[in-house]
Amino acid sequence: MKTPIEDGFCEVFNRRDKDSIDSVVDPLREFSKDSVRLVKRCHKPDRKEYTKVAFRTAIGFVVMGFVGFFVKLIFIPINNIIVGSG
């Protein structure tokens, strides 16, 4: 009668464990490589680029505020009509 080691059970078991560990570690390794590449390509924005981004962000906030205000302004009377007729 062969022992599990002689039968090759431990070799198969270790190979299966290594494959399962690699399936978890490989995506993390790829993510870390991509992250390092991204950070190396990034640069600090100069004053002109920063003001352009800040201005466009402020415009976006204002536009979204007006949209929310007008939606609320339109739906208040509609809500009063629906609730008031009950």
NORWOMO-V120754 format. One record per backbone hydrogen bond with DSSP energy under -1.0 kcal/mol. CO is the residue of the C=O (numbers start at 1). NH is the residue of the N-H. E is the energy in kcal/mol with one decimal. If there is no record, write none. Layout:
co:CO nh:NH e:E
co:CO nh:NH e:E
This chain:
co:3 nh:7 e:-2.3
co:4 nh:9 e:-1.8
co:8 nh:12 e:-2.0
co:9 nh:13 e:-2.9
co:10 nh:14 e:-2.6
co:11 nh:15 e:-2.0
co:12 nh:16 e:-2.3
co:13 nh:17 e:-2.3
co:14 nh:18 e:-2.4
co:15 nh:19 e:-2.2
co:16 nh:20 e:-2.2
co:17 nh:21 e:-2.4
co:18 nh:22 e:-2.6
co:19 nh:23 e:-1.9
co:21 nh:25 e:-2.7
co:22 nh:26 e:-2.6
co:25 nh:29 e:-2.5
co:26 nh:30 e:-2.5
co:27 nh:31 e:-2.5
co:28 nh:32 e:-2.4
co:29 nh:33 e:-2.2
co:30 nh:34 e:-2.6
co:31 nh:35 e:-2.4
co:32 nh:36 e:-2.3
co:33 nh:37 e:-2.3
co:34 nh:38 e:-2.3
co:35 nh:39 e:-2.5
co:36 nh:40 e:-2.1
co:37 nh:41 e:-1.4
co:38 nh:42 e:-1.4
co:46 nh:50 e:-2.4
co:47 nh:51 e:-2.4
co:48 nh:52 e:-2.0
co:49 nh:53 e:-2.2
co:50 nh:54 e:-2.6
co:51 nh:55 e:-2.5
co:52 nh:56 e:-2.2
co:53 nh:57 e:-2.1
co:54 nh:58 e:-2.2
co:55 nh:59 e:-2.3
co:56 nh:60 e:-2.0
co:57 nh:61 e:-2.2
co:58 nh:62 e:-2.3
co:59 nh:63 e:-2.7
co:60 nh:64 e:-2.5
co:61 nh:65 e:-2.2
co:62 nh:66 e:-2.4
co:63 nh:67 e:-2.4
co:64 nh:68 e:-2.3
co:65 nh:69 e:-2.5
co:66 nh:70 e:-2.7
co:67 nh:71 e:-2.3
co:68 nh:72 e:-2.3
co:69 nh:73 e:-2.5
co:70 nh:74 e:-2.1
co:71 nh:75 e:-2.3
co:72 nh:76 e:-1.6
co:74 nh:78 e:-1.0
co:75 nh:79 e:-2.5
co:76 nh:80 e:-2.2
co:77 nh:81 e:-2.3
co:78 nh:82 e:-2.2
co:79 nh:83 e:-2.8
co:80 nh:84 e:-2.6
co:81 nh:85 e:-1.3
co:83 nh:86 e:-1.1
